[in-house]
Amino acid sequence: MKSRSHLLTLVGTALLGAVAGVFAWAAPAHAATINYVALGDSYSSGVGAGGYDPASGICERSPRSYTALWAAGHPGTAFTSVACGGATTDDVLSKQVGALSSATTMVTITIGGNDAGFVSVVTTCLLGTDGACSFAPHARVIVLGYPRLFELSPSCGLFGMDLAKRRTLDAAADTITGVIAGRAGAAGDTFVDARGAFAGHGICAGSPWINTTTWPVTDSYHPNSTGYRSGYLPALVGVTG
C-alpha cells in the first residue's frame, strides 16, 4: 500500500509533467463508508458544467462534476470537495491537502494545467497567429490525463480556430499525456488516458463535450456537463467499479 507521502510527492512533481490527475483508492476491507476527498483544479471542481454551489465562490464547484457524480452514484460515500478553479500545484499543497486525514480512503485530483499556463496558452492560440500558437495513507494510485480539446474537422465554424492551431493544441495534449503516463509508470501507478473517452466529442464535433469560448469565460475549454457525465465519469468508474 502506498503512503500519504507518496500522494503528496506525486502532486508535488505534477508541475514537471505539466498536468496530472491522481486517483487514490484505499478503502479498507472493513470500512462501511468511503471517505472521498476531491482535490485539484477546475477540471475537478466542475467548471464548465454550470449549476455552481454559491458557497464555493470563485472555486465554482458543480454537482455536475465527475467527482460529485461519482459520490452520488456510490451510496455510503462521505464526500468533500476542496477542488478550486484556477488552482495550481502550490495551491493544492498549501490550501487543499489539509482536507486529507487518516480517515480518508479515496482521493481524486487533476492538477498542473494552471502551472503550465493553460488559460494564457489557449488565449494566445485563439487570438494569435499559427506561429504564436506553437509552444513548447494507503493508496492505489491511478493517474488520469486530460482530453484533447478539438476535433480535427476541416472547418470549426465561422469563429472557430483554424486547423493548424487545433492540431498544435491537440499535439500538445498528446505530449503531456506521454509525460504523465511515463511518470505514472515509473512510480508503479496506473495511467488512464482520457483522450479515448472524449474521442469524437471535442470542440468542433457535432456533439461536443467540451466548451468552446463561452460565457462565463471561465467555462471555456472545460468539459460541459455531458463531458463530465459521459467522459470522465465512465473512465473513473472503469477503474473503480
PASEBA-1860 file (N, C-alpha, C; in nm, 3 decimals):
! residues 241
1> MKSRSHLL> 0.084/-0.120/0.000/0.000/0.000/0.000/0.088/0.124/0.000 ~ 0.041/0.227/-0.066/0.121/0.348/-0.076/0.081/0.446/0.034 ~ 0.177/0.520/0.089/0.152/0.611/0.198/0.101/0.744/0.145 ~ 0.051/0.826/0.237/0.004/0.959/0.201/0.118/1.040/0.141 ~ 0.240/1.018/0.189/0.354/1.093/0.136/0.375/1.064/-0.011 ~ 0.340/0.942/-0.054/0.350/0.909/-0.197/0.257/0.997/-0.278 ~ 0.135/1.016/-0.228/0.039/1.102/-0.298/0.089/1.245/-0.305 ~ 0.140/1.296/-0.194/0.190/1.433/-0.192/0.309/1.449/-0.284
9> TLVGTALL> 0.395/1.348/-0.290/0.509/1.354/-0.381/0.462/1.360/-0.525 ~ 0.361/1.281/-0.559/0.308/1.281/-0.694/0.250/1.417/-0.729 ~ 0.176/1.477/-0.634/0.121/1.611/-0.658/0.234/1.711/-0.677 ~ 0.335/1.702/-0.591/0.444/1.797/-0.598/0.522/1.790/-0.726 ~ 0.528/1.673/-0.788/0.602/1.659/-0.913/0.514/1.676/-1.035 ~ 0.386/1.706/-1.014/0.294/1.722/-1.128/0.336/1.838/-1.218 ~ 0.396/1.941/-1.157/0.442/2.055/-1.236/0.540/2.012/-1.343 ~ 0.624/1.915/-1.314/0.722/1.868/-1.411/0.655/1.797/-1.527
17> GAVAGVFA> 0.538/1.742/-1.503/0.464/1.674/-1.608/0.362/1.762/-1.674 ~ 0.355/1.888/-1.631/0.264/1.990/-1.683/0.123/1.969/-1.636 ~ 0.063/1.854/-1.654/-0.070/1.828/-1.600/-0.074/1.685/-1.549 ~ -0.155/1.663/-1.445/-0.168/1.525/-1.396/-0.299/1.511/-1.323 ~ -0.355/1.391/-1.324/-0.473/1.358/-1.245/-0.438/1.236/-1.164 ~ -0.472/1.240/-1.037/-0.439/1.129/-0.950/-0.566/1.075/-0.889 ~ -0.583/0.946/-0.895/-0.695/0.882/-0.828/-0.640/0.784/-0.727 ~ -0.668/0.810/-0.601/-0.616/0.723/-0.496/-0.729/0.643/-0.435
25> WAAPAHAA> -0.715/0.514/-0.433/-0.818/0.425/-0.381/-0.760/0.348/-0.265 ~ -0.821/0.362/-0.148/-0.762/0.299/-0.031/-0.867/0.252/0.069 ~ -0.982/0.209/0.023/-1.087/0.167/0.114/-1.051/0.035/0.182 ~ -1.031/0.035/0.313/-1.003/-0.090/0.382/-1.121/-0.185/0.370 ~ -1.094/-0.315/0.376/-1.199/-0.413/0.356/-1.310/-0.400/0.460 ~ -1.276/-0.351/0.580/-1.374/-0.344/0.687/-1.452/-0.213/0.686 ~ -1.414/-0.117/0.601/-1.477/0.015/0.605/-1.614/0.010/0.540 ~ -1.715/0.064/0.613/-1.850/0.069/0.558/-1.871/0.195/0.478
33> TINYVALG> -1.791/0.297/0.503/-1.807/0.426/0.438/-1.682/0.460/0.358 ~ -1.701/0.509/0.236/-1.591/0.562/0.156/-1.576/0.709/0.191 ~ -1.464/0.746/0.243/-1.436/0.886/0.276/-1.356/0.947/0.161 ~ -1.428/1.015/0.073/-1.374/1.063/-0.054/-1.350/1.213/-0.049 ~ -1.228/1.253/-0.082/-1.192/1.394/-0.089/-1.145/1.426/-0.230 ~ -1.206/1.525/-0.293/-1.167/1.570/-0.427/-1.078/1.692/-0.414 ~ -0.957/1.682/-0.467/-0.862/1.792/-0.471/-0.847/1.840/-0.615 ~ -0.780/1.953/-0.634/-0.739/1.989/-0.769/-0.794/2.119/-0.823
41> DSYSSGVG> -0.795/2.124/-0.957/-0.827/2.247/-1.028/-0.969/2.244/-1.084 ~ -0.993/2.327/-1.186/-1.128/2.342/-1.241/-1.183/2.215/-1.302 ~ -1.094/2.127/-1.350/-1.141/2.002/-1.408/-1.195/1.907/-1.301 ~ -1.162/1.932/-1.177/-1.216/1.854/-1.067/-1.331/1.925/-0.996 ~ -1.329/2.058/-0.996/-1.439/2.131/-0.932/-1.564/2.129/-1.019 ~ -1.547/2.110/-1.151/-1.663/2.102/-1.240/-1.689/2.228/-1.319 ~ -1.588/2.315/-1.331/-1.604/2.435/-1.412/-1.642/2.394/-1.554 ~ -1.742/2.461/-1.607/-1.791/2.430/-1.740/-1.925/2.360/-1.739
49> AGGYDPAS> -1.957/2.296/-1.626/-2.082/2.220/-1.616/-2.199/2.303/-1.568 ~ -2.170/2.417/-1.505/-2.277/2.503/-1.455/-2.338/2.453/-1.325 ~ -2.438/2.527/-1.276/-2.506/2.490/-1.153/-2.417/2.498/-1.031 ~ -2.327/2.596/-1.028/-2.226/2.602/-0.923/-2.287/2.628/-0.785 ~ -2.227/2.566/-0.685/-2.267/2.587/-0.547/-2.226/2.730/-0.507 ~ -2.323/2.815/-0.473/-2.288/2.954/-0.437/-2.186/2.960/-0.324 ~ -2.191/2.862/-0.234/-2.099/2.864/-0.121/-1.955/2.842/-0.163 ~ -1.934/2.790/-0.285/-1.797/2.763/-0.329/-1.729/2.886/-0.388
57> GICERSPR> -1.804/2.994/-0.408/-1.744/3.119/-0.454/-1.670/3.105/-0.585 ~ -1.548/3.163/-0.591/-1.471/3.162/-0.715/-1.420/3.023/-0.751 ~ -1.431/2.927/-0.659/-1.386/2.791/-0.690/-1.482/2.721/-0.785 ~ -1.607/2.766/-0.792/-1.708/2.715/-0.885/-1.716/2.562/-0.883 ~ -1.759/2.508/-0.770/-1.779/2.364/-0.758/-1.921/2.329/-0.804 ~ -1.928/2.233/-0.893/-2.057/2.196/-0.951/-2.099/2.055/-0.911 ~ -2.227/2.035/-0.881/-2.277/1.900/-0.855/-2.277/1.813/-0.980 ~ -2.245/1.874/-1.095/-2.239/1.800/-1.221/-2.096/1.757/-1.254
65> SYTALWAA> -2.001/1.785/-1.167/-1.864/1.741/-1.190/-1.856/1.590/-1.178 ~ -1.752/1.531/-1.238/-1.740/1.386/-1.227/-1.718/1.341/-1.084 ~ -1.657/1.427/-1.003/-1.632/1.392/-0.864/-1.763/1.378/-0.786 ~ -1.850/1.479/-0.799/-1.979/1.476/-0.729/-2.068/1.365/-0.784 ~ -2.064/1.344/-0.915/-2.146/1.238/-0.975/-2.101/1.100/-0.926 ~ -1.969/1.081/-0.914/-1.920/0.952/-0.864/-1.970/0.929/-0.722 ~ -1.958/1.031/-0.638/-2.001/1.018/-0.499/-2.151/0.989/-0.491 ~ -2.229/1.059/-0.574/-2.374/1.038/-0.573/-2.411/0.898/-0.619
73> GHPGTAFT> -2.328/0.839/-0.705/-2.356/0.706/-0.757/-2.305/0.594/-0.670 ~ -2.242/0.627/-0.558/-2.188/0.525/-0.467/-2.241/0.551/-0.326 ~ -2.357/0.493/-0.294/-2.416/0.513/-0.161/-2.317/0.477/-0.050 ~ -2.325/0.552/0.057/-2.234/0.529/0.168/-2.108/0.611/0.160 ~ -2.099/0.698/0.057/-1.980/0.781/0.040/-1.994/0.911/0.118 ~ -1.894/0.942/0.199/-1.883/1.073/0.264/-1.793/1.156/0.174 ~ -1.849/1.257/0.109/-1.779/1.330/0.003/-1.748/1.473/0.043 ~ -1.624/1.513/0.020/-1.581/1.651/0.040/-1.501/1.695/-0.080
81> SVACGGAT> -1.537/1.809/-0.138/-1.458/1.865/-0.247/-1.397/1.997/-0.204 ~ -1.265/2.006/-0.218/-1.195/2.132/-0.196/-1.128/2.176/-0.326 ~ -1.165/2.109/-0.437/-1.112/2.148/-0.568/-1.156/2.290/-0.600 ~ -1.072/2.360/-0.675/-1.099/2.502/-0.698/-1.051/2.544/-0.836 ~ -1.139/2.607/-0.912/-1.100/2.659/-1.041/-0.982/2.754/-1.028 ~ -0.882/2.735/-1.114/-0.763/2.821/-1.111/-0.653/2.770/-1.020 ~ -0.675/2.659/-0.951/-0.575/2.610/-0.855/-0.448/2.563/-0.925 ~ -0.336/2.591/-0.862/-0.205/2.543/-0.907/-0.157/2.433/-0.812
89> TDDVLSKQ> -0.044/2.374/-0.847/0.015/2.273/-0.759/0.042/2.330/-0.621 ~ 0.094/2.452/-0.615/0.120/2.516/-0.486/-0.008/2.532/-0.406 ~ -0.119/2.566/-0.473/-0.247/2.581/-0.404/-0.292/2.449/-0.342 ~ -0.273/2.341/-0.417/-0.311/2.210/-0.364/-0.231/2.180/-0.238 ~ -0.100/2.202/-0.245/-0.014/2.169/-0.132/-0.038/2.261/-0.012 ~ -0.069/2.389/-0.038/-0.082/2.483/0.074/-0.224/2.498/0.125 ~ -0.323/2.473/0.039/-0.461/2.503/0.078/-0.555/2.383/0.078 ~ -0.518/2.275/0.009/-0.615/2.167/-0.008/-0.581/2.037/0.065
97> VGALSSAT> -0.454/2.002/0.072/-0.421/1.871/0.131/-0.455/1.863/0.279 ~ -0.483/1.977/0.341/-0.526/1.976/0.481/-0.660/1.907/0.499 ~ -0.735/1.889/0.388/-0.863/1.819/0.395/-0.845/1.669/0.409 ~ -0.723/1.620/0.387/-0.695/1.478/0.400/-0.666/1.441/0.544 ~ -0.702/1.321/0.580/-0.674/1.272/0.715/-0.655/1.122/0.709 ~ -0.626/1.063/0.823/-0.609/0.918/0.828/-0.738/0.845/0.797 ~ -0.852/0.916/0.806/-0.981/0.855/0.776/-1.012/0.858/0.626 ~ -0.937/0.937/0.548/-0.961/0.947/0.406/-0.925/0.815/0.337
105> TMVTITIG> -1.017/0.764/0.256/-0.991/0.638/0.187/-0.985/0.652/0.037 ~ -1.024/0.769/-0.017/-1.020/0.788/-0.161/-0.992/0.934/-0.191 ~ -0.903/0.957/-0.287/-0.867/1.092/-0.328/-0.862/1.098/-0.480 ~ -0.921/1.203/-0.537/-0.901/1.229/-0.679/-0.841/1.369/-0.695 ~ -0.766/1.386/-0.804/-0.707/1.516/-0.830/-0.673/1.530/-0.977 ~ -0.698/1.648/-1.033/-0.637/1.691/-1.158/-0.563/1.820/-1.125 ~ -0.441/1.831/-1.171/-0.361/1.949/-1.138/-0.248/1.964/-1.238 ~ -0.204/2.087/-1.257/-0.089/2.115/-1.342/-0.121/2.204/-1.460
113> GNDAGFVS> -0.246/2.203/-1.506/-0.281/2.285/-1.621/-0.256/2.434/-1.598 ~ -0.289/2.481/-1.478/-0.267/2.623/-1.448/-0.119/2.653/-1.428 ~ -0.044/2.555/-1.376/0.102/2.573/-1.366/0.163/2.592/-1.504 ~ 0.106/2.520/-1.601/0.159/2.525/-1.737/0.104/2.642/-1.818 ~ 0.020/2.726/-1.756/-0.034/2.843/-1.826/-0.145/2.808/-1.922 ~ -0.233/2.715/-1.883/-0.340/2.666/-1.969/-0.421/2.779/-2.031 ~ -0.468/2.874/-1.949/-0.555/2.981/-1.999/-0.481/3.070/-2.097 ~ -0.358/3.110/-2.062/-0.284/3.200/-2.150/-0.248/3.134/-2.281
121> VVTTCLLG> -0.219/3.003/-2.276/-0.185/2.930/-2.399/-0.303/2.926/-2.494 ~ -0.420/2.890/-2.442/-0.539/2.884/-2.527/-0.575/3.022/-2.580 ~ -0.562/3.125/-2.495/-0.591/3.261/-2.539/-0.497/3.304/-2.650 ~ -0.369/3.271/-2.636/-0.271/3.304/-2.740/-0.308/3.238/-2.871 ~ -0.348/3.112/-2.865/-0.385/3.040/-2.987/-0.512/3.097/-3.048 ~ -0.605/3.138/-2.963/-0.731/3.192/-3.013/-0.711/3.325/-3.084 ~ -0.629/3.411/-3.028/-0.615/3.547/-3.079/-0.491/3.568/-3.165 ~ -0.393/3.478/-3.154/-0.267/3.498/-3.224/-0.257/3.423/-3.355
129> TDGACSFA> -0.139/3.426/-3.411/-0.112/3.357/-3.538/-0.082/3.210/-3.513 ~ -0.074/3.134/-3.623/-0.040/2.993/-3.610/0.098/2.976/-3.544 ~ 0.191/3.063/-3.581/0.325/3.055/-3.524/0.325/3.086/-3.376 ~ 0.244/3.184/-3.334/0.239/3.221/-3.193/0.176/3.111/-3.109 ~ 0.095/3.025/-3.173/0.025/2.919/-3.100/0.118/2.803/-3.062 ~ 0.227/2.786/-3.133/0.319/2.675/-3.105/0.393/2.700/-2.974 ~ 0.408/2.599/-2.890/0.474/2.614/-2.761/0.521/2.478/-2.706 ~ 0.627/2.519/-2.671/0.682/2.401/-2.615/0.612/2.356/-2.477
137> PHARVIVL> -0.377/0.720/0.387/-0.235/0.700/0.370/-0.227/0.564/0.333 ~ -0.248/0.529/0.221/-0.281/0.391/0.198/-0.349/0.389/0.062 ~ -0.277/0.387/-0.038/-0.346/0.410/-0.162/-0.291/0.335/-0.281 ~ -0.381/0.291/-0.364/-0.351/0.255/-0.501/-0.371/0.383/-0.581 ~ -0.277/0.418/-0.664/-0.285/0.545/-0.737/-0.307/0.520/-0.886 ~ -0.409/0.587/-0.939/-0.439/0.581/-1.081/-0.434/0.724/-1.134 ~ -0.357/0.744/-1.239/-0.335/0.878/-1.293/-0.423/0.898/-1.416 ~ -0.504/1.004/-1.416/-0.590/1.036/-1.528/-0.539/1.159/-1.600
145> GYPRLFEL> -0.543/1.156/-1.732/-0.500/1.271/-1.810/-0.615/1.361/-1.849 ~ -0.584/1.459/-1.932/-0.684/1.550/-1.986/-0.717/1.509/-2.130 ~ -0.835/1.543/-2.178/-0.869/1.509/-2.317/-0.805/1.605/-2.416 ~ -0.801/1.563/-2.543/-0.773/1.660/-2.650/-0.891/1.757/-2.655 ~ -0.862/1.884/-2.680/-0.970/1.984/-2.681/-1.052/1.981/-2.809 ~ -0.989/1.948/-2.922/-1.051/1.972/-3.052/-1.066/1.846/-3.137 ~ -1.168/1.848/-3.223/-1.177/1.755/-3.334/-1.107/1.820/-3.453 ~ -1.043/1.742/-3.537/-0.966/1.797/-3.648/-1.046/1.794/-3.778
153> SPSCGLFG> -1.168/1.843/-3.771/-1.252/1.857/-3.889/-1.198/1.971/-3.975 ~ -1.226/1.971/-4.106/-1.174/2.078/-4.192/-1.214/2.217/-4.146 ~ -1.335/2.230/-4.094/-1.384/2.360/-4.051/-1.439/2.349/-3.910 ~ -1.427/2.460/-3.837/-1.479/2.463/-3.700/-1.573/2.582/-3.681 ~ -1.643/2.617/-3.786/-1.737/2.728/-3.776/-1.672/2.861/-3.804 ~ -1.756/2.963/-3.814/-1.710/3.097/-3.854/-1.605/3.154/-3.759 ~ -1.623/3.132/-3.630/-1.533/3.193/-3.531/-1.442/3.091/-3.464 ~ -1.438/2.969/-3.517/-1.355/2.866/-3.457/-1.210/2.878/-3.498
161> MDLAKRRT> -1.122/2.812/-3.422/-0.980/2.811/-3.455/-0.957/2.735/-3.584 ~ -0.855/2.776/-3.658/-0.826/2.705/-3.781/-0.760/2.571/-3.749 ~ -0.747/2.488/-3.852/-0.699/2.352/-3.834/-0.557/2.348/-3.780 ~ -0.471/2.438/-3.825/-0.332/2.437/-3.780/-0.322/2.462/-3.629 ~ -0.401/2.555/-3.579/-0.399/2.584/-3.435/-0.454/2.466/-3.356 ~ -0.560/2.405/-3.409/-0.619/2.292/-3.338/-0.522/2.174/-3.334 ~ -0.451/2.153/-3.444/-0.351/2.046/-3.446/-0.242/2.072/-3.342 ~ -0.201/2.197/-3.330/-0.095/2.232/-3.235/-0.138/2.202/-3.092
169> LDAAADTI> -0.258/2.245/-3.057/-0.306/2.224/-2.920/-0.331/2.076/-2.891 ~ -0.385/2.003/-2.987/-0.405/1.860/-2.966/-0.272/1.785/-2.955 ~ -0.173/1.829/-3.034/-0.041/1.767/-3.026/0.022/1.793/-2.889 ~ -0.003/1.912/-2.834/0.047/1.942/-2.701/-0.017/1.851/-2.597 ~ -0.147/1.824/-2.613/-0.215/1.732/-2.523/-0.154/1.593/-2.531 ~ -0.117/1.552/-2.652/-0.055/1.421/-2.669/0.081/1.415/-2.600 ~ 0.158/1.523/-2.612/0.288/1.528/-2.548/0.275/1.520/-2.396 ~ 0.182/1.598/-2.343/0.160/1.599/-2.199/0.115/1.461/-2.151
177> TGVIAGRA> 0.028/1.398/-2.230/-0.019/1.264/-2.195/0.097/1.167/-2.185 ~ 0.190/1.174/-2.279/0.305/1.086/-2.276/0.390/1.106/-2.152 ~ 0.408/1.233/-2.113/0.488/1.263/-1.995/0.421/1.209/-1.869 ~ 0.290/1.234/-1.859/0.218/1.189/-1.740/0.219/1.037/-1.731 ~ 0.192/0.972/-1.846/0.190/0.826/-1.848/0.325/0.769/-1.807 ~ 0.432/0.831/-1.855/0.565/0.785/-1.820/0.595/0.799/-1.672 ~ 0.556/0.912/-1.614/0.580/0.934/-1.472/0.497/0.839/-1.386 ~ 0.374/0.814/-1.431/0.288/0.722/-1.358/0.348/0.581/-1.361
185> GAAGDTFV> 0.392/0.540/-1.479/0.451/0.407/-1.491/0.577/0.392/-1.408 ~ 0.660/0.498/-1.406/0.783/0.493/-1.328/0.755/0.480/-1.179 ~ 0.640/0.536/-1.137/0.603/0.529/-0.995/0.528/0.401/-0.962 ~ 0.504/0.318/-1.063/0.430/0.195/-1.040/0.281/0.215/-1.032 ~ 0.233/0.327/-1.086/0.092/0.359/-1.083/0.027/0.326/-1.217 ~ -0.103/0.338/-1.224/-0.179/0.310/-1.345/-0.224/0.440/-1.409 ~ -0.207/0.449/-1.541/-0.249/0.569/-1.612/-0.376/0.540/-1.692 ~ -0.475/0.630/-1.680/-0.599/0.620/-1.757/-0.602/0.736/-1.854
193> DARGAFAG> -0.603/0.705/-1.982/-0.598/0.804/-2.088/-0.738/0.859/-2.114 ~ -0.759/0.987/-2.088/-0.891/1.049/-2.108/-0.921/1.078/-2.254 ~ -0.822/1.070/-2.340/-0.843/1.106/-2.480/-0.944/1.015/-2.547 ~ -0.938/0.887/-2.518/-1.032/0.795/-2.578/-1.175/0.820/-2.533 ~ -1.191/0.857/-2.406/-1.325/0.881/-2.352/-1.394/0.997/-2.421 ~ -1.315/1.095/-2.467/-1.370/1.214/-2.530/-1.359/1.211/-2.683 ~ -1.304/1.104/-2.739/-1.283/1.098/-2.884/-1.415/1.115/-2.958 ~ -1.413/1.204/-3.056/-1.534/1.232/-3.134/-1.624/1.335/-3.071
201> HGICAGSP> -1.586/1.385/-2.953/-1.671/1.481/-2.882/-1.594/1.605/-2.838 ~ -1.483/1.636/-2.907/-1.411/1.760/-2.877/-1.481/1.879/-2.938 ~ -1.425/1.996/-2.918/-1.477/2.118/-2.981/-1.472/2.099/-3.132 ~ -1.575/2.142/-3.199/-1.596/2.128/-3.344/-1.673/2.002/-3.380 ~ -1.698/1.913/-3.284/-1.777/1.793/-3.310/-1.924/1.829/-3.319 ~ -2.002/1.739/-3.378/-2.146/1.762/-3.384/-2.209/1.761/-3.246 ~ -2.152/1.682/-3.156/-2.199/1.675/-3.018/-2.080/1.693/-2.924 ~ -2.035/1.818/-2.906/-1.914/1.841/-2.827/-1.938/1.824/-2.678
209> WINTTTWP> -1.840/1.765/-2.611/-1.844/1.750/-2.466/-1.751/1.850/-2.397 ~ -1.692/1.939/-2.475/-1.602/2.041/-2.422/-1.651/2.177/-2.472 ~ -1.655/2.274/-2.382/-1.700/2.408/-2.419/-1.596/2.478/-2.504 ~ -1.642/2.550/-2.606/-1.555/2.642/-2.678/-1.554/2.774/-2.601 ~ -1.511/2.883/-2.661/-1.516/3.013/-2.593/-1.661/3.044/-2.560 ~ -1.690/3.067/-2.434/-1.828/3.081/-2.390/-1.837/3.179/-2.275 ~ -1.955/3.202/-2.228/-1.978/3.288/-2.112/-2.048/3.207/-2.004 ~ -2.003/3.210/-1.878/-1.888/3.287/-1.832/-1.759/3.233/-1.891
217> VTDSYHPN> -1.663/3.323/-1.910/-1.541/3.287/-1.980/-1.464/3.177/-1.910 ~ -1.482/3.163/-1.778/-1.410/3.059/-1.705/-1.456/2.919/-1.744 ~ -1.574/2.908/-1.805/-1.623/2.778/-1.850/-1.554/2.733/-1.979 ~ -1.492/2.826/-2.049/-1.433/2.796/-2.180/-1.325/2.690/-2.169 ~ -1.324/2.599/-2.269/-1.223/2.493/-2.281/-1.219/2.399/-2.162 ~ -1.334/2.379/-2.101/-1.354/2.278/-1.998/-1.468/2.186/-2.043 ~ -1.476/2.066/-1.990/-1.589/1.980/-2.023/-1.721/2.046/-1.985 ~ -1.825/2.020/-2.063/-1.958/2.060/-2.023/-2.016/1.949/-1.935
225> STGYRSGY> -2.142/1.963/-1.895/-2.198/1.863/-1.803/-2.199/1.724/-1.865 ~ -2.222/1.715/-1.996/-2.219/1.585/-2.062/-2.078/1.527/-2.061 ~ -1.978/1.612/-2.077/-1.840/1.565/-2.074/-1.801/1.505/-1.942 ~ -1.845/1.567/-1.834/-1.815/1.511/-1.702/-1.890/1.380/-1.681 ~ -2.017/1.378/-1.724/-2.101/1.261/-1.700/-2.067/1.145/-1.794 ~ -2.043/1.175/-1.921/-2.025/1.069/-2.020/-1.879/1.045/-2.059 ~ -1.790/1.137/-2.019/-1.648/1.122/-2.048/-1.569/1.080/-1.925 ~ -1.555/1.172/-1.832/-1.473/1.144/-1.714/-1.534/1.039/-1.621
233> LPALVGVT> -1.665/1.048/-1.596/-1.726/0.955/-1.502/-1.708/0.809/-1.544 ~ -1.738/0.771/-1.669/-1.716/0.631/-1.707/-1.569/0.589/-1.697 ~ -1.477/0.682/-1.724/-1.335/0.649/-1.710/-1.301/0.619/-1.565 ~ -1.361/0.696/-1.474/-1.338/0.675/-1.332/-1.403/0.545/-1.286 ~ -1.528/0.524/-1.326/-1.599/0.402/-1.288/-1.527/0.279/-1.346 ~ -1.466/0.295/-1.462/-1.398/0.183/-1.525/-1.283/0.127/-1.445 ~ -1.226/0.208/-1.357/-1.116/0.159/-1.275/-1.154/0.138/-1.129 ~ -1.277/0.174/-1.095/-1.320/0.159/-0.955/-1.441/0.070/-0.939
241> G> -1.521/0.057/-1.045/-1.646/-0.016/-1.034/-1.758/0.073/-0.988
END
